[in-house]
């Protein structure tokens, strides 16, 4: 046996003889009792294996999932919470009166106004390409010729849609009447032309609205026009009548349907009065999570990128542009996109690839949720609490139920001292090891082994 092997054997025996770990010491002191030594050896070996498994599993889980989300006991006050954006979308996408006037303008070039009106229902293909025959839509686009603005379809459709003034008859905030024109703006969305409230970037009157109290009397109340006089017969893209109410984060962007980032409520019956509770769940992440890679923390800070809904919609838009070389409604041209807006001539292409985009989005692995975000839920009142308005108009009240909302905090799963405590606790329970025992092992491996090796080598000389 070499000097190093002899020194290692002597050091091991010396360690078992003098160690502060009682279990290891028994392997030396009961040398003549083989069965007891075998029992203690197996017991210690199992303890070491179990401790190693638990420690490695804990470290692996921390490396893969370094963050944890817990429900905070304090919650968050609604006064510091951004009120969501609200979109009121009529099932009647285009105004009968506006289309009659538009048909009169088109009739100056040959076809009669009635002939044009029989064709204009195909404009529904802008909102939902699959709702109209592609050949008929393309034929209508050819009839328009230069009279339809190729790169201004969005503006043209907005001018033909029912105005917010005709859809919203009265608007109240906390019981105080406000001009609906000051609160809402007609915007092109994935649900058609909708009246949008509190969406950032629309106008000064729509920015930074916050609710300061809970209860129905402090909510947002809207009187929705229930008249069908201005309805234009066309293929409906959602409901046959009434309105759809969409709630989403007021970050300047209305998410596409199917992203899970908006909540929808349908008011289909004329004269319906409904109170809708707005529930909010907030998530806040510690700034220390910025030190972790995005792939490990699984969410994005504002400095990392855009929201999940906006990212998915941009991904969907990239897919459409790559296949059809045009921007679908409601998107408009910008410096980012060097293509024209889609027209009815592109209906066939949009129909061919529509199954890729709706209701699910394309695979976009780079799209992640925000670390600091708000999730909104709508809870419609029980039917027994609804009243019928004799004038046929629908009344909607949107309000917070409580002053405080649930808050989920995302933080590190373990701090360094928590990792040390967990590892030390497992090792201490399984094999009775502590920090002092660790220093003791280092002492025997380095100093005693070296001294025994020198002693054996010098003895042979």
Secondary structure, 3 states (H helix, E strand, C coil): CCHHHHHHHHHHHHHHHHCCCHHHHHHHHCCCCHHHHHHHHHHHHHHHHHHHHHHHHHHHHHHHCCEEEEECCCCEEHHHCCCCEEEEEECCCCEHHHHHHHHHHHHHHCCCHHHHHHHHHHHHHHHCHHHCCHHHHHHHHHHHHHHCCCCCHHHHHHHHCCCHHHHEEEEEECCEEECHHHHEEEEEECCEEEEEECCCCCCHHHCCCCCCCCCHHHCEEEEECCCCCCECCCCCCCCCCCEEEEEECCCCCCCCCCCCCCEEEEECCCCEEEEEEEEEEEEEECHHHHHCCHHHHCCECCCCCCCHHHHHHHHHHHHHHHHHCCECCCCCCECCECCCECCHHHHHHHHHHHHHHCCCCCCCCCCCCECCEEEEEEEECCHHHCEECCCCCEEEEEEECCCEEEEEEEEECCCHHHHHHHHHHHHHHHHCCCHHHHHHHHHHHHHHHHHHHHHHHHHHC
